[in-house]
């Protein structure tokens, strides 16, 4: 299972993702693709995210049964806490976080 969440990205990117994944609500894409296709889609997202941000979540064999990556400017950050990936929402004074591809 793969989930990609997009924030403030070009409409064309959403159209490209809809070829591979379904979009149950605006900016949220869900599907089941191979690891190779997932990584190629993520590379495309990272290159076309422009001033927006993206979150990738996929199923894997770990304690949480999923992993996450962020790219671009998002309102959240991924924090590793003793091997668990958690989401941190920065306080309003610091503004949006800029996350390089991880």
SVG drawing of the C-alpha trace seen along z (x, -y; Angstrom):
<svg xmlns="http://www.w3.org/2000/svg" viewBox="-13 -33 30 40">
<polyline fill="none" stroke="black" stroke-width="0.4" points="0.0,0.0 1.2,-3.5 -0.2,-6.8 1.1,-10.2 -0.2,-13.4 0.4,-16.6 0.2,-20.2 0.2,-23.3 1.6,-21.5 1.0,-22.1 -2.2,-20.6 -0.2,-18.7 1.5,-16.7 -1.8,-15.5 -2.8,-14.5 0.4,-12.4 -0.1,-10.6 -3.7,-9.8 -2.4,-7.5 -1.0,-5.1 -3.0,-5.8 -6.5,-6.8 -7.3,-10.2 -10.1,-9.7 -9.9,-13.3 -7.9,-16.3 -4.2,-15.8 -4.4,-12.3 -3.3,-9.4 -3.6,-5.7 -2.7,-2.5 -0.7,0.7 2.4,0.5 5.8,2.2 8.8,0.7 10.3,-0.3 7.2,-2.2 6.9,-3.8 10.4,-5.1 10.0,-6.4 6.8,-8.2 8.5,-9.7 11.3,-10.9 8.8,-12.6 7.0,-14.1 10.2,-15.5 11.2,-17.0 7.9,-18.7 6.7,-19.7 7.7,-23.4 6.8,-25.5 4.6,-22.9 5.2,-19.7 4.7,-16.0 4.4,-13.1 5.0,-9.5 3.8,-6.6 4.3,-2.9 3.8,0.5 6.9,2.3 8.1,5.0 9.0,3.0 7.4,2.3 5.0,-0.3 4.3,1.7 4.9,-1.5 7.6,-4.1 7.4,-7.8 9.3,-10.4 8.8,-14.2 9.8,-16.5 9.5,-20.2 7.7,-22.7 5.3,-20.9 3.4,-21.9 4.8,-18.8 8.1,-17.1 9.1,-13.4 10.9,-12.7 12.7,-9.4 11.9,-8.4 13.8,-5.2 13.2,-3.7 9.6,-4.9 8.7,-7.5 6.5,-10.2 5.0,-13.4 5.8,-16.7 3.9,-19.9 6.2,-22.9 4.9,-25.8 3.4,-28.7 6.3,-31.0 8.7,-28.9 6.5,-28.7 6.6,-25.9 9.4,-23.4 11.5,-22.9 12.3,-19.2 14.8,-17.9 14.0,-14.6 14.6,-11.8"/>
</svg>
